[in-house]
């Protein structure tokens, strides 16, 4: 059969002798070994992914903390400068009342915007 090409399993040429077992015992062992080996190879990849996710979460938390701190400092500076300007033209109590009214209006707008976003 020179030059012929056959697709399929090899024909069995003989029977296994008693006590010898299968003709190729490593074929039965390979599927049982591949699963644990694949798991062993996947563990470092999963650990890398977890480490990268943890690093991203830490960076996001740091940026959130920095943004909150910057907002608080900005709010403080805005409040002090507006009080200074308002106190030149009116009583300090009136200046605080105007500033409190301004923050109340801004807080109400932000509340209703958040409530609208939650509803739909």
C-alpha positions in Angstrom: 0.0 0.0 0.0 2.6 2.5 -0.9 1.3 6.0 -1.4 -2.1 5.4 0.2 -3.5 7.6 2.9 -5.9 6.2 5.4 -7.7 8.2 8.1 -8.8 6.4 11.2 -7.6 4.4 14.1 -4.9 1.8 13.6 -6.2 -1.7 13.4 -5.5 -3.9 16.4 -2.7 -6.3 15.5 -2.9 -8.6 18.5 -4.4 -9.2 21.8 -2.7 -8.3 25.0 -1.3 -11.2 26.9 -2.8 -12.1 30.3 -1.1 -10.2 33.1 0.4 -7.6 30.8 -2.5 -5.1 30.9 -3.2 -2.7 28.1 -0.8 -2.4 25.1 -0.1 1.3 26.0 -0.8 2.0 29.7 0.5 5.6 29.5 -2.6 6.6 27.4 -4.9 5.8 30.4 -2.6 7.8 32.7 -2.2 10.9 30.5 -5.8 12.3 30.9 -5.6 11.8 34.7 -2.3 13.7 34.8 -3.3 16.5 32.4 -6.0 17.9 34.6 -3.8 18.5 37.7 -1.0 19.8 35.5 -3.3 22.3 33.9 -4.6 23.5 37.3 -1.0 23.8 38.4 -0.1 25.9 35.4 -3.3 28.1 35.8 -2.6 29.0 39.5 0.2 31.5 38.7 -1.9 33.1 36.0 -4.8 33.5 38.4 -2.5 34.9 41.1 -1.2 37.5 38.6 -4.7 38.5 37.8 -5.7 38.8 41.4 -2.5 40.8 42.1 -3.3 43.2 39.2 -6.9 43.6 40.4 -5.8 44.3 43.9 -3.3 46.9 42.6 -6.0 48.6 40.5 -8.3 48.7 43.5 -5.6 50.2 45.6 -4.9 52.9 43.0 -8.6 53.7 42.6 -9.0 54.0 46.4 -6.0 56.3 46.6 -7.4 58.5 43.8 -10.7 58.6 45.5 -9.1 59.6 48.8 -7.0 62.2 47.1 -10.0 63.6 45.2 -12.0 63.7 48.5 -9.2 65.6 50.3 -8.8 68.0 47.4 -12.6 68.6 47.4 -12.6 69.3 51.1 -9.6 71.7 50.8 -11.3 73.5 47.9 -14.5 73.8 49.8 -12.8 75.2 52.8 -10.9 77.8 50.6 -14.0 78.7 48.7 -15.9 79.2 52.0 -13.2 81.3 53.6 -12.8 83.6 50.5 -16.5 84.1 50.1 -16.9 84.9 53.7 -14.1 87.4 53.5 -15.8 89.1 50.5 -19.3 89.0 52.0 -18.1 90.4 55.4 -16.8 93.5 53.7 -20.3 94.5 52.7 -22.5 93.0 55.5 -22.5 91.8 59.1 -20.6 88.5 59.7 -23.8 86.7 60.8 -25.5 87.7 57.5 -22.4 86.5 55.5 -22.7 83.1 57.3 -26.4 83.0 56.5 -25.8 83.7 52.8 -23.1 81.1 52.6 -25.3 78.5 54.4 -28.2 79.3 52.0 -25.9 78.8 49.1 -24.7 75.4 50.4 -28.3 74.4 51.1 -29.3 75.1 47.5 -26.3 73.2 46.1 -27.0 70.3 48.4 -30.7 70.2 47.4 -29.7 70.2 43.7 -27.2 67.4 44.2 -29.8 65.4 46.2 -32.5 65.7 43.5 -30.0 64.8 40.8 -28.9 61.7 42.7 -32.5 60.7 43.4 -33.5 61.1 39.7 -30.5 59.1 38.6 -31.4 56.2 41.0 -35.1 56.2 39.8 -34.2 55.8 36.2 
